[in-house]
């Protein structure tokens, strides 16, 4: 959505196609500002699943998408092109790399297209190099690891554990095979275009970007001014911003685990009590369904004092991360959160959940050295004592803070005039206009 709004700011008419399921969630979360002033028009098509189906079952979702959405997207485009004498005719299709089948639709309709990778260039490279990983004996023909242990796509890149290959840590083996096959089909569809855009920068991932001449960094894709966002799946609780205004500079621990992570009750209790042990103010994002679909009002530990913390169901994350009261970011290490935290010079405490998040943690802790990970105890939990220990260690390390600020400067220089991301995006805009 940030990419779409950036294009709209250059004068292009943008139609953003959601699934019906996500479209309804976005419309329920939308602000009045977004309803009246949005530059991006929303449309939607079914994803092939019923209202009772679990969209967190990614294998089932992949199968439904491929059997349903391509033909429906084609019909939607033809319908739009037939309206108002063709004044809003679709001329180009941009797709999330995980929806690259849309480029096959574009090709069928005689249109140009491009793909945008919402994860790191390294994860994009792993998907693109799937056949090479098979050739090198790391994966079998079904995408499962042959070897146990670590490998590198390139000598200068962080090591990756074979158990952390994205499709190898989602569900059971049947699901993993379905997801791998889907990813390889998206890989094939990606070759319908030479524009492989990545929400990253040349300083963050030089080796990953060098693995394909098609990779074009255009990040960070972020909102740097007040805008009317259409991209939220939950309504943002803006009260956290006024609460942050009341906190001292660099004092608040921000804790958010994205849109997928689900904690069990014991782990959530340890997290909450660990944050209390730090004796620091904290802002914690807890979605309504975070803990076994319980109501958030009933999920806090017995005796939770809550005198230092602010808990919300969803936060305006970019505004939170740029607030001067923030000291650090406890994150699941999703790529959007990673980019946003880095762009604000924040040190990380890494708590990955699944898929690419484990490799993002390796970048944060081992390559860029701007964060720390947590250790799991004999019960399989991150204890309250461990939470306090790592917060104290992170915030007591001035060198780590200095590296975070230096990385912020390098990242932000990319989108300034003359920066690599700026120049790549400018070339892309020129290509669209031509």
NUTI-627798 format. One record per residue (C-alpha): z, x, y; residue in one letter. Coordinates in nm, 4 decimals. Layout:
BEGIN
{site {Z X Y} 'A'}
...
This chain:
BEGIN
{site {0.0000 0.0000 0.0000} 'X'}
{site {0.0745 0.2887 0.2373} 'X'}
{site {-0.2707 0.4294 0.1560} 'X'}
{site {-0.4284 0.0879 0.2286} 'X'}
{site {-0.2471 0.0544 0.5600} 'X'}
{site {-0.3555 0.4037 0.6577} 'X'}
{site {-0.7180 0.3045 0.5921} 'X'}
{site {-0.6694 -0.0178 0.7877} 'X'}
{site {-0.5448 0.1864 1.0839} 'X'}
{site {-0.8899 0.3517 1.0839} 'X'}
{site {-1.0562 0.0133 1.1320} 'X'}
{site {-1.1479 -0.0760 0.7741} 'X'}
{site {-1.1018 -0.4271 0.6357} 'X'}
{site {-0.8775 -0.3941 0.3306} 'X'}
{site {-0.8189 -0.6435 0.0515} 'X'}
{site {-0.5288 -0.5359 -0.1697} 'X'}
{site {-0.5466 -0.6856 -0.5198} 'X'}
{site {-0.2137 -0.7471 -0.6942} 'X'}
{site {-0.1484 -0.9093 -1.0264} 'X'}
{site {-0.0406 -1.2709 -0.9795} 'X'}
{site {0.3070 -1.1750 -1.1038} 'X'}
{site {0.3560 -0.8988 -0.8460} 'X'}
{site {0.1855 -1.1005 -0.5728} 'X'}
{site {0.4473 -1.3739 -0.6068} 'X'}
{site {0.7280 -1.1168 -0.5878} 'X'}
{site {0.5775 -0.9564 -0.2780} 'X'}
{site {0.5336 -1.2921 -0.1047} 'X'}
{site {0.8955 -1.3822 -0.1798} 'X'}
{site {1.0132 -1.0512 -0.0309} 'X'}
{site {0.7835 -1.0471 0.2697} 'X'}
{site {0.9117 -1.0558 0.6275} 'X'}
{site {0.7799 -1.2835 0.9010} 'X'}
{site {0.6454 -0.9738 1.0777} 'X'}
{site {0.4367 -0.8898 0.7725} 'X'}
{site {0.3093 -1.2455 0.7383} 'X'}
{site {0.1762 -1.2529 1.0944} 'X'}
{site {0.0821 -0.8934 1.1770} 'X'}
{site {-0.0276 -0.7312 0.8506} 'X'}
{site {-0.3508 -0.5323 0.8631} 'X'}
{site {-0.4056 -0.5688 0.4882} 'X'}
{site {-0.5181 -0.8927 0.3226} 'X'}
{site {-0.3572 -0.9739 -0.0125} 'X'}
{site {-0.5334 -1.1198 -0.3146} 'X'}
{site {-0.4369 -1.1453 -0.6810} 'X'}
{site {-0.5627 -1.2000 -1.0340} 'X'}
{site {-0.3741 -1.2639 -1.3623} 'X'}
{site {-0.2589 -0.9653 -1.5696} 'X'}
{site {-0.3118 -1.1452 -1.9001} 'X'}
{site {0.0557 -1.1997 -1.9799} 'X'}
{site {0.2432 -1.5279 -1.9714} 'X'}
{site {0.5414 -1.6082 -1.7481} 'X'}
{site {0.7761 -1.5535 -2.0414} 'X'}
{site {0.6420 -1.2044 -2.1241} 'X'}
{site {0.8252 -0.8812 -2.0404} 'X'}
{site {0.6180 -0.6681 -1.8040} 'X'}
{site {0.8470 -0.3707 -1.8733} 'X'}
{site {0.6807 -0.3610 -2.2167} 'X'}
{site {0.4125 -0.1240 -2.0931} 'X'}
{site {0.2157 -0.1179 -2.4186} 'X'}
{site {0.1805 -0.4959 -2.4208} 'X'}
{site {0.0918 -0.4887 -2.0524} 'X'}
{site {-0.1796 -0.2234 -2.1062} 'X'}
{site {-0.3478 -0.4329 -2.3760} 'X'}
{site {-0.3338 -0.7458 -2.1618} 'X'}
{site {-0.4735 -0.5690 -1.8561} 'X'}
{site {-0.7801 -0.4356 -2.0343} 'X'}
{site {-0.8612 -0.7661 -2.2022} 'X'}
{site {-0.8208 -0.9738 -1.8870} 'X'}
{site {-0.8397 -0.8001 -1.5514} 'X'}
{site {-1.1828 -0.6288 -1.5360} 'X'}
{site {-1.3805 -0.9533 -1.5650} 'X'}
{site {-1.1440 -1.1327 -1.3273} 'X'}
{site {-1.1742 -0.8551 -1.0682} 'X'}
{site {-1.5520 -0.8808 -1.0882} 'X'}
{site {-1.5330 -1.2575 -1.0293} 'X'}
{site {-1.2937 -1.2101 -0.7363} 'X'}
{site {-1.5291 -0.9617 -0.5688} 'X'}
{site {-1.8264 -1.1914 -0.6160} 'X'}
{site {-1.6251 -1.4794 -0.4714} 'X'}
{site {-1.5216 -1.2768 -0.1631} 'X'}
{site {-1.8769 -1.1531 -0.1142} 'X'}
{site {-2.0041 -1.5093 -0.1124} 'X'}
{site {-1.7706 -1.6266 0.1647} 'X'}
{site {-1.8580 -1.6544 0.5349} 'X'}
{site {-2.2119 -1.5367 0.4847} 'X'}
{site {-2.0918 -1.2067 0.3429} 'X'}
{site {-1.9184 -1.0978 0.6653} 'X'}
{site {-1.6276 -0.9571 0.4648} 'X'}
{site {-1.8403 -0.8218 0.1817} 'X'}
{site {-1.6658 -0.5677 -0.0426} 'X'}
{site {-1.8507 -0.2360 -0.0265} 'X'}
{site {-1.6117 0.0097 -0.1901} 'X'}
{site {-1.3309 -0.0008 -0.4477} 'X'}
{site {-1.0255 0.2246 -0.4467} 'X'}
{site {-0.8063 0.2154 -0.7563} 'X'}
{site {-0.4735 0.3485 -0.8723} 'X'}
{site {-0.5613 0.6073 -1.1375} 'X'}
{site {-0.3758 0.3904 -1.3908} 'X'}
{site {-0.6149 0.1085 -1.3001} 'X'}
{site {-0.9262 0.3276 -1.3089} 'X'}
{site {-1.1099 0.0631 -1.5115} 'X'}
{site {-1.1775 -0.0873 -1.1674} 'X'}
{site {-1.4317 0.1924 -1.1139} 'X'}
{site {-1.6264 0.0618 -1.4117} 'X'}
{site {-1.6393 -0.2726 -1.2323} 'X'}
{site {-1.7524 -0.0945 -0.9155} 'X'}
{site {-2.0249 0.0888 -1.1053} 'X'}
{site {-2.1454 -0.2368 -1.2623} 'X'}
{site {-2.1673 -0.3966 -0.9174} 'X'}
{site {-2.3448 -0.0957 -0.7648} 'X'}
{site {-2.0500 0.0125 -0.5478} 'X'}
{site {-1.8907 0.3468 -0.4763} 'X'}
{site {-1.5247 0.4077 -0.5461} 'X'}
{site {-1.2314 0.6465 -0.5479} 'X'}
{site {-0.9013 0.6820 -0.7301} 'X'}
{site {-0.5553 0.7538 -0.5943} 'X'}
{site {-0.2917 0.9169 -0.8125} 'X'}
{site {0.0556 0.7752 -0.7336} 'X'}
{site {0.2284 1.0418 -0.9452} 'X'}
{site {0.2163 1.4195 -0.9094} 'X'}
{site {-0.1022 1.6206 -0.9476} 'X'}
{site {0.0647 1.7849 -1.2481} 'X'}
{site {0.0945 1.4517 -1.4305} 'X'}
{site {-0.2638 1.3688 -1.3322} 'X'}
{site {-0.3653 1.7055 -1.4781} 'X'}
{site {-0.1787 1.6396 -1.8036} 'X'}
{site {-0.3699 1.3136 -1.8419} 'X'}
{site {-0.7005 1.4793 -1.7558} 'X'}
{site {-0.6339 1.7706 -1.9924} 'X'}
{site {-0.5405 1.5461 -2.2872} 'X'}
{site {-0.8418 1.6629 -2.4932} 'X'}
{site {-0.7562 2.0269 -2.4163} 'X'}
{site {-0.3978 1.9743 -2.5332} 'X'}
{site {-0.5423 1.8456 -2.8616} 'X'}
{site {-0.7783 2.1442 -2.8834} 'X'}
{site {-0.4913 2.3861 -2.8179} 'X'}
{site {-0.2827 2.2364 -3.0979} 'X'}
{site {-0.0128 2.0877 -2.8733} 'X'}
{site {-0.1076 1.7246 -2.9469} 'X'}
{site {-0.2685 1.5543 -3.2450} 'X'}
{site {-0.5642 1.3198 -3.2051} 'X'}
{site {-0.3300 1.0246 -3.1429} 'X'}
{site {-0.1575 1.1987 -2.8529} 'X'}
{site {0.1633 1.2874 -3.0390} 'X'}
{site {0.3169 1.6373 -3.0113} 'X'}
{site {0.2411 1.8706 -3.3009} 'X'}
{site {0.4897 2.1283 -3.1791} 'X'}
{site {0.8456 2.0776 -3.0623} 'X'}
{site {0.9504 2.2668 -2.7555} 'X'}
{site {0.7998 2.3635 -2.4234} 'X'}
{site {0.4505 2.4445 -2.3015} 'X'}
{site {0.2671 2.5119 -1.9749} 'X'}
{site {-0.0605 2.3806 -1.8436} 'X'}
{site {-0.0805 2.6920 -1.6275} 'X'}
{site {0.1281 3.0127 -1.6259} 'X'}
{site {0.2691 2.9418 -1.2775} 'X'}
{site {0.3670 2.5805 -1.3422} 'X'}
{site {0.7108 2.4654 -1.4623} 'X'}
{site {0.7572 2.4365 -1.8370} 'X'}
{site {0.7239 2.0890 -1.9875} 'X'}
{site {0.9043 1.9755 -2.3005} 'X'}
{site {0.6704 1.8005 -2.5443} 'X'}
{site {0.9188 1.5117 -2.5626} 'X'}
{site {0.8703 1.4623 -2.1880} 'X'}
{site {0.4933 1.4165 -2.1963} 'X'}
{site {0.4776 1.0830 -2.0090} 'X'}
{site {0.3407 0.8648 -2.2858} 'X'}
{site {0.5722 1.0283 -2.5426} 'X'}
{site {0.8936 0.8962 -2.3867} 'X'}
{site {0.8062 0.5292 -2.3503} 'X'}
{site {0.9038 0.2931 -2.6323} 'X'}
{site {0.8376 0.3463 -3.0033} 'X'}
{site {0.5454 0.5323 -3.1630} 'X'}
{site {0.3288 0.2192 -3.1734} 'X'}
{site {0.3755 0.1690 -2.7999} 'X'}
{site {0.3176 0.5381 -2.7302} 'X'}
{site {-0.0162 0.5311 -2.9148} 'X'}
{site {-0.1304 0.2239 -2.7209} 'X'}
{site {-0.0300 0.3814 -2.3884} 'X'}
{site {-0.1981 0.7123 -2.4776} 'X'}
{site {-0.5218 0.5338 -2.5682} 'X'}
{site {-0.5030 0.3400 -2.2405} 'X'}
{site {-0.4504 0.6602 -2.0395} 'X'}
{site {-0.7455 0.8290 -2.2098} 'X'}
{site {-0.9623 0.5282 -2.1280} 'X'}
{site {-0.8514 0.5541 -1.7644} 'X'}
{site {-0.9355 0.9261 -1.7767} 'X'}
{site {-1.2888 0.8417 -1.8861} 'X'}
{site {-1.3254 0.5781 -1.6132} 'X'}
{site {-1.2040 0.8278 -1.3508} 'X'}
{site {-1.5268 1.0225 -1.3903} 'X'}
{site {-1.7192 0.7444 -1.2175} 'X'}
{site {-1.6102 0.9077 -0.8891} 'X'}
{site {-1.5700 1.2548 -0.7408} 'X'}
{site {-1.2818 1.1417 -0.5191} 'X'}
{site {-0.9529 1.2084 -0.6974} 'X'}
{site {-0.6925 1.1664 -0.4255} 'X'}
{site {-0.3322 1.2785 -0.4829} 'X'}
{site {-0.0151 1.1933 -0.2926} 'X'}
{site {0.0931 1.5566 -0.2847} 'X'}
{site {0.0420 1.8751 -0.0837} 'X'}
{site {-0.1060 2.2155 -0.1541} 'X'}
{site {0.2317 2.3897 -0.1117} 'X'}
{site {0.4109 2.1622 -0.3582} 'X'}
{site {0.1607 2.1923 -0.6430} 'X'}
{site {-0.0880 2.4754 -0.5880} 'X'}
{site {-0.1365 2.5524 -0.9580} 'X'}
{site {-0.1696 2.1886 -1.0635} 'X'}
{site {-0.4249 2.1238 -0.7893} 'X'}
{site {-0.6249 2.4289 -0.9003} 'X'}
{site {-0.6722 2.2820 -1.2495} 'X'}
{site {-0.9526 2.0565 -1.1269} 'X'}
{site {-1.1844 2.0940 -0.8271} 'X'}
{site {-1.1704 1.7151 -0.7911} 'X'}
{site {-0.8017 1.7046 -0.6980} 'X'}
{site {-0.7686 1.6372 -0.3250} 'X'}
{site {-0.4151 1.6315 -0.1804} 'X'}
{site {-0.3705 1.3801 0.1024} 'X'}
{site {0.0107 1.3494 0.1041} 'X'}
{site {0.2651 1.2722 0.2052} 'X'}
{site {0.1633 0.9059 0.2264} 'X'}
{site {0.4493 0.7574 0.4247} 'X'}
{site {0.5223 0.5180 0.7097} 'X'}
{site {0.6240 0.7240 1.0137} 'X'}
{site {0.6591 0.4377 1.2607} 'X'}
{site {0.7641 0.0746 1.2614} 'X'}
{site {0.5147 -0.1194 1.0501} 'X'}
{site {0.4990 -0.4544 0.8784} 'X'}
{site {0.5092 -0.3522 0.5138} 'X'}
{site {0.3586 -0.5667 0.2395} 'X'}
{site {0.4540 -0.3383 -0.0452} 'X'}
{site {0.8066 -0.4430 -0.1424} 'X'}
{site {0.8858 -0.6247 -0.4664} 'X'}
{site {1.2346 -0.7189 -0.3448} 'X'}
{site {1.3630 -0.8244 -0.0047} 'X'}
{site {1.5096 -0.5292 0.1842} 'X'}
{site {1.8711 -0.5432 0.2966} 'X'}
{site {1.8534 -0.4065 0.6518} 'X'}
{site {2.2309 -0.4181 0.6967} 'X'}
{site {2.2504 -0.0725 0.5406} 'X'}
{site {2.0826 0.0760 0.8501} 'X'}
{site {2.3544 -0.0414 1.0877} 'X'}
{site {2.6127 0.0768 0.8341} 'X'}
{site {2.4479 0.4215 0.8317} 'X'}
{site {2.4645 0.4280 1.2117} 'X'}
{site {2.8442 0.4236 1.1822} 'X'}
{site {2.8632 0.7262 0.9488} 'X'}
{site {2.8921 1.0927 1.0547} 'X'}
{site {2.5826 1.3156 1.0372} 'X'}
{site {2.5023 1.4539 0.6901} 'X'}
{site {2.7886 1.2666 0.5277} 'X'}
{site {2.6319 0.9917 0.3158} 'X'}
{site {2.5254 1.0178 -0.0491} 'X'}
{site {2.2219 0.7933 -0.1040} 'X'}
{site {2.1811 0.6659 -0.4617} 'X'}
{site {1.8677 0.4817 -0.5749} 'X'}
{site {1.6941 0.4715 -0.9103} 'X'}
{site {1.3684 0.2905 -0.8395} 'X'}
{site {1.2207 -0.0246 -0.9873} 'X'}
{site {1.2475 0.0503 -1.3623} 'X'}
{site {1.5795 0.2224 -1.4343} 'X'}
{site {1.8422 0.0158 -1.6158} 'X'}
{site {2.1950 0.1514 -1.6713} 'X'}
{site {2.4325 0.0425 -1.9371} 'X'}
{site {2.7740 -0.0785 -1.8290} 'X'}
{site {2.9687 0.2345 -1.9242} 'X'}
{site {2.7307 0.4667 -1.7419} 'X'}
{site {2.7297 0.2510 -1.4318} 'X'}
{site {3.1088 0.2573 -1.4240} 'X'}
{site {3.1118 0.6380 -1.4441} 'X'}
{site {2.8621 0.6577 -1.1593} 'X'}
{site {3.0606 0.4282 -0.9320} 'X'}
{site {3.3932 0.6001 -1.0004} 'X'}
{site {3.2316 0.9432 -0.9648} 'X'}
{site {3.1019 0.8483 -0.6207} 'X'}
{site {3.4530 0.7359 -0.5255} 'X'}
{site {3.5944 1.0700 -0.6436} 'X'}
{site {3.3731 1.2587 -0.3952} 'X'}
{site {3.5658 1.1055 -0.1033} 'X'}
{site {3.2342 1.0710 0.0795} 'X'}
{site {3.0576 0.7590 0.2069} 'X'}
{site {2.7767 0.6470 -0.0226} 'X'}
{site {2.4912 0.3974 -0.0108} 'X'}
{site {2.4038 0.2632 -0.3557} 'X'}
{site {2.1001 0.0496 -0.4405} 'X'}
{site {2.1688 -0.1831 -0.7348} 'X'}
{site {1.8945 -0.4300 -0.8247} 'X'}
{site {2.0046 -0.7704 -0.9518} 'X'}
{site {1.8894 -0.6898 -1.3066} 'X'}
{site {2.0060 -0.3266 -1.3104} 'X'}
{site {2.2726 -0.3848 -1.5703} 'X'}
{site {2.1718 -0.5950 -1.8679} 'X'}
{site {2.0607 -0.8782 -1.6384} 'X'}
{site {2.4141 -0.9350 -1.5123} 'X'}
{site {2.4767 -1.0667 -1.1640} 'X'}
{site {2.5526 -0.7790 -0.9297} 'X'}
{site {2.8704 -0.9540 -0.8165} 'X'}
{site {3.0197 -0.9106 -1.1639} 'X'}
{site {2.9132 -0.5589 -1.2603} 'X'}
{site {3.1554 -0.3359 -1.0732} 'X'}
{site {3.4376 -0.1584 -1.2561} 'X'}
{site {3.7841 -0.3133 -1.2586} 'X'}
{site {3.9790 -0.1914 -0.9610} 'X'}
{site {3.6719 -0.0631 -0.7726} 'X'}
{site {3.8083 -0.0098 -0.4221} 'X'}
{site {3.4762 0.0016 -0.2403} 'X'}
{site {3.6296 0.1374 0.0779} 'X'}
{site {3.3774 0.4175 0.1207} 'X'}
{site {3.0631 0.2681 -0.0281} 'X'}
{site {2.7919 0.0271 0.0784} 'X'}
{site {2.6043 -0.1456 -0.2047} 'X'}
{site {2.2755 -0.3298 -0.1524} 'X'}
{site {2.0195 -0.4855 -0.3855} 'X'}
{site {1.7197 -0.3152 -0.2207} 'X'}
{site {1.6889 -0.0796 0.0745} 'X'}
{site {1.4177 0.0176 0.3265} 'X'}
{site {1.4064 0.3580 0.1626} 'X'}
{site {1.1929 0.5531 0.4064} 'X'}
{site {1.4118 0.4454 0.6983} 'X'}
{site {1.7228 0.5337 0.4956} 'X'}
{site {1.5967 0.8779 0.3949} 'X'}
{site {1.5103 0.9687 0.7537} 'X'}
{site {1.8528 0.8675 0.8843} 'X'}
{site {2.0624 1.1590 1.0207} 'X'}
{site {2.3723 1.0341 0.8343} 'X'}
{site {2.2252 1.1264 0.4942} 'X'}
{site {2.3581 1.4329 0.3129} 'X'}
{site {2.1737 1.4141 -0.0200} 'X'}
{site {1.9718 1.1915 -0.2514} 'X'}
{site {2.0789 1.1010 -0.6069} 'X'}
{site {1.7443 0.9957 -0.7502} 'X'}
{site {1.5617 0.9019 -1.0697} 'X'}
{site {1.2917 1.1449 -0.9482} 'X'}
{site {1.0061 0.8992 -0.9345} 'X'}
{site {0.7226 1.0653 -0.7447} 'X'}
{site {0.7344 0.8347 -0.4406} 'X'}
{site {1.1074 0.8945 -0.4039} 'X'}
{site {1.0549 1.2672 -0.4581} 'X'}
{site {0.7890 1.2929 -0.1876} 'X'}
{site {0.9932 1.0809 0.0540} 'X'}
{site {1.3096 1.2843 -0.0011} 'X'}
{site {1.1290 1.6169 0.0354} 'X'}
{site {0.9576 1.4974 0.3532} 'X'}
{site {1.3002 1.4375 0.5065} 'X'}
{site {1.4479 1.7727 0.4024} 'X'}
{site {1.7044 1.6238 0.1639} 'X'}
{site {1.8537 1.8082 -0.1346} 'X'}
{site {1.8442 1.6183 -0.4653} 'X'}
{site {2.0727 1.5365 -0.7528} 'X'}
{site {1.8331 1.4490 -1.0344} 'X'}
{site {1.8886 1.1653 -1.2807} 'X'}
{site {1.5481 1.1042 -1.4502} 'X'}
{site {1.4982 0.7961 -1.6628} 'X'}
{site {1.1535 0.8083 -1.8262} 'X'}
{site {0.7878 0.9160 -1.8106} 'X'}
{site {0.6933 1.1642 -1.5338} 'X'}
{site {1.0447 1.1723 -1.3871} 'X'}
{site {1.1587 1.4522 -1.6194} 'X'}
{site {0.8802 1.6811 -1.5037} 'X'}
{site {0.9454 1.5937 -1.1402} 'X'}
{site {1.3032 1.7053 -1.2016} 'X'}
{site {1.1702 2.0402 -1.3302} 'X'}
{site {0.9787 2.0827 -1.0045} 'X'}
{site {1.2840 1.9932 -0.7929} 'X'}
{site {1.5371 2.2093 -0.9778} 'X'}
{site {1.3372 2.4979 -1.1248} 'X'}
{site {1.0315 2.5442 -0.9050} 'X'}
{site {1.1226 2.4341 -0.5526} 'X'}
{site {1.4975 2.4911 -0.6090} 'X'}
{site {1.6055 2.2061 -0.3822} 'X'}
{site {1.8177 2.0149 -0.6308} 'X'}
{site {2.0496 2.0124 -0.9299} 'X'}
{site {2.0602 1.8146 -1.2525} 'X'}
{site {2.3514 1.6462 -1.4270} 'X'}
{site {2.4963 1.7481 -1.7643} 'X'}
{site {2.5635 1.4854 -2.0306} 'X'}
{site {2.9006 1.4841 -2.2091} 'X'}
{site {2.9778 1.4411 -2.5800} 'X'}
{site {2.9660 1.0611 -2.5386} 'X'}
{site {2.6105 1.0764 -2.4067} 'X'}
{site {2.7237 0.9923 -2.0543} 'X'}
{site {2.7171 1.1586 -1.7143} 'X'}
{site {3.0889 1.1446 -1.6425} 'X'}
{site {3.2586 1.0627 -1.3147} 'X'}
{site {3.3893 1.4202 -1.3033} 'X'}
{site {3.0356 1.5525 -1.3475} 'X'}
{site {2.9132 1.3358 -1.0593} 'X'}
{site {3.1833 1.4723 -0.8287} 'X'}
{site {3.1297 1.8311 -0.9470} 'X'}
{site {2.7562 1.8287 -0.8796} 'X'}
{site {2.7883 1.6554 -0.5425} 'X'}
{site {3.0388 1.9184 -0.4315} 'X'}
{site {2.8204 2.2005 -0.5642} 'X'}
{site {2.5048 2.0681 -0.4001} 'X'}
{site {2.6568 2.0018 -0.0592} 'X'}
{site {2.8399 2.3338 -0.0615} 'X'}
{site {2.5186 2.5328 -0.1049} 'X'}
{site {2.3776 2.6125 0.2414} 'X'}
{site {2.0879 2.8103 0.0913} 'X'}
{site {1.9741 2.5026 -0.0974} 'X'}
{site {1.9873 2.2979 0.2216} 'X'}
{site {1.7874 2.5658 0.4030} 'X'}
{site {1.5184 2.5601 0.1319} 'X'}
{site {1.5003 2.1804 0.1625} 'X'}
{site {1.4417 2.2014 0.5367} 'X'}
{site {1.1793 2.4735 0.4990} 'X'}
{site {0.9948 2.2688 0.2390} 'X'}
{site {1.0048 1.9672 0.4707} 'X'}
{site {0.8346 2.1683 0.7442} 'X'}
{site {0.5611 2.2902 0.5096} 'X'}
{site {0.4988 1.9403 0.3748} 'X'}
{site {0.4802 1.7743 0.7136} 'X'}
{site {0.2412 2.0385 0.8462} 'X'}
{site {-0.0130 1.9099 0.5934} 'X'}
{site {-0.0604 1.5774 0.7698} 'X'}
{site {-0.0705 1.7290 1.1175} 'X'}
{site {-0.4130 1.7965 1.2647} 'X'}
{site {-0.5588 2.1023 1.0918} 'X'}
{site {-0.3404 2.0615 0.7818} 'X'}
{site {-0.5050 2.0428 0.4411} 'X'}
{site {-0.4034 1.6817 0.3709} 'X'}
{site {-0.5204 1.5797 0.7187} 'X'}
{site {-0.8585 1.7459 0.6679} 'X'}
{site {-0.9045 1.5979 0.3190} 'X'}
{site {-0.8265 1.2487 0.4426} 'X'}
{site {-1.0600 1.2953 0.7394} 'X'}
{site {-1.3442 1.3952 0.5041} 'X'}
{site {-1.2676 1.0897 0.2928} 'X'}
{site {-1.2829 0.8598 0.5973} 'X'}
{site {-1.6179 1.0138 0.6939} 'X'}
{site {-1.7496 0.9544 0.3411} 'X'}
{site {-1.6484 0.5855 0.3535} 'X'}
{site {-1.8210 0.5374 0.6880} 'X'}
{site {-2.1376 0.7028 0.5644} 'X'}
